[in-house]
Amino acid sequence: MKADCHIHMLLDGVDWKAAIDRHRHSPDIAFIRRALNQYQAQGYTYLRDGGDRWGVGAAARKLAQEYGITYRTPLAPLCKKGHYGAFIGETYENLREYAALVQKNRQAGGDFIKIMISGLMDFNQAGVLTEEGFAAEEIRELIHIAHEEGFAVMAHCNGARTMEAAAAAGVESIEHGAYADRDALSAMVQCHTVWVPTLSTVANLRGTGRFPEREVAAIYENAAENIYRFAALSGSLAPGSDAGAWAVPHGADTEYSLLTEILGEKAETILAAGVASVMQKF
């Protein structure tokens, strides 16, 4: 089974602002159908969306069955006001407001909850994040609230301590996971957390001139090394391209190729097990 466990149907891989404008008043069905057709042509049968507040993922979920694709979406990702994610998700200021948004997504038919608990990689400086992650106690409460409502949780999460805290709190999947260390990797293994490293978002920057090549190469090498170590610990890895992010088109096979290069002859078995875990949890 071929799967992409992290996409953004809202986005187009070229210009995120223009992409949002395309769907601002209502989902662009023609765009969604073209993307689904690309996934179908490449043999994908499972897609997991990272969410948006304009209903694009929800519209794609309705259409996906026509293409033989199982589609899962959290609806809007949930983001703390003043922190990363507000451009695409719904914001909250405190846990009471967060709990209300979890309930809102439940009533609207969300398949799971997506939380944003760290910043992004700074592609100009390897090893640096645009924003450090939340405190462990706050992460634990966010995940607990979603679990109490019967939801699995997908976490946008970078930085070793943030990854370790999310895994310890029982998060079902960690997305991106830049700059993990031995303790973070071990925590994910012990807690049966699926890691979706979205390598395409880094690899596809190479040779574009958008960011310093030396920094991009260092970021990629660090991610590749951690993926190899995680697999050696029998961690659960699933392919997710972050399709829609800059230079990551919908329906491409980049993520499978990158992970296969790192994991070698065991890649197919490892990734199939990871996809099965994602499908079971989400």
KAHUWO-V652749 format. One record per pair of residues at least 24 apart in sequence whose C-alpha atoms are under 6 Angstrom apart, sorted by sequence separation. I is the first residue (numbers start at 1). GAP is how many residues later the second one is. If there is no record, write none. Layout:
i = (I:I)
gap = (GAP:GAP)
//
This chain:
i = (45:46:47:48:49:51:52:160:45:46:51:51:27:133:136:140:238:237:75:84:52:53:74:238:52:74:77:78:79:237:238:73:74:77:236:74:112:114:116:118:74:112:113:114:115:116:117:118:3:8:114:200:2:5:6:7:8:194:195:196:198:2:3:4:5:6:7:194:196:198:3:6:196:198:185:10:189:200:124:126:125:126:39:38:35:13:12:13:14:11:13:5:6:13:4:5:6:7:8:13:4:6:7:8:13)
gap = (24:24:24:24:24:24:24:24:25:25:25:26:29:29:29:29:33:34:35:35:36:36:36:36:37:37:37:37:37:37:37:38:38:38:38:39:39:39:39:39:40:40:40:40:40:40:40:40:41:41:41:41:42:42:42:42:42:42:42:42:42:43:43:43:43:43:43:43:43:43:44:44:44:44:45:46:46:55:87:89:90:93:212:213:215:231:232:232:232:233:233:234:234:234:235:235:235:235:235:235:236:236:236:236:236)
//
